[in-house]
């Protein structure tokens, strides 16, 4: 691997100027490192998925006087676009038309498989339909009533009312600008015992197509402890997760009278959440092993020989069992070197290196100790939300808020029993 050549690029007076410069140069944060002289941020082309040959990077070194020395390496190269797994536009348009006529995704999926048997469609139908519904979702009626409802519940209950619902933070301007967090004293008490935060979103909850963000933590016995829920306008924006990261550290510290700092974040591969990790630069961004291996299996088609894929999958399983960062770094280099010998593995090797070594490398057992390597506990809770509380119906917002209060009270009391 060739050594990069870095050239002095610019000196930023503050963080705002740094964000402006990195945005102007079409980059996104790739890595945060802690050195003796301070923090160092590395940025890469924000369109690296579309243009994998683009090697342009920026590096920002934070000085003690608050300035950032910026260095650049290589240039933007957008000549060759990567092959995409996105559905062709005519098929996407057909899916949208069927969705507009009330056809559910499972039925649309059967139609598409019949019309296009050679295409790998899978969950893409659901994703297209959901994205289209969110664009045209209905507005929230009586927004002022919602704001008043939140205002009446923003005060933290006294210590003897541990199961009372309160709203530590809320923004309720319209359907596209919404963030309402609901929790209890008892639920937030889990922060006293774990600094690992697990996050996941579930859908099909309200008639407004608002995602529900659920967060909590797990113990070493793999039991999941919910901390609260957030009704949000979108789960694709990094600002949503930045708000949560900033907020929960403040809320938990105030309620528990003890400092709370997030050390690890467990989630799926959501890009918005990955970008928001800049809000907590010293925390490690964990990748759910269940989601990771599922993504790899979806890309198994990059290897035409099925027997070779089974050997590659066995290598990945062996890597996942590693319990040390240094050993994982060595093993990943050796595995990539092993795969590079076979030309038929080249496409998968490039995908694996970019996604699971460079972008989201913390999916192995040793990435964090005494905690599950998957988000399955939280995923299971999401299933129980729909089974036991919404009854798999999309509820009007007013009905959902009542259901959410009952649900959080149940979680809170159950959490106390587990203590």
Secondary structure, DSSP 4 states (H G I P E B T S, - for coil): -PPP--EEEEEESSHHHHHHHHHHTTEEEEEEEEETTEEEEEEEETTTTT-TT---EEEEEE-TTS-EEEEEES----SSPPP--SPPHHHHHHHHHHHHTT--HHHHHHHHHHH-TTS--TTHHHHHHHHHHHHTPPPPSSHHHHHHHHHTT-SPPPTT-TT--B-S-EEEEETTEEEEEEB-HHHHGGGGT--EEEEEEE-S-BTT---EEEEEEE-TT--EEEEEEEEES-SS-HHHHHHHHHHHHHHHHHHHTS-----EEEE-S-HHHHHHGGGGTTSEEEE-HHHHHHHHHHTGGGS--HHHHHHHHHHHHHHHT---HHHHHHHHHHHHHHHHTSGGGHHHHHHHIIIIIIIS---SGGGSSSS-SS-HHHHHHHHHIIIIISTT--B-HHHHHHHHHHHHHHHHHHHHHH-
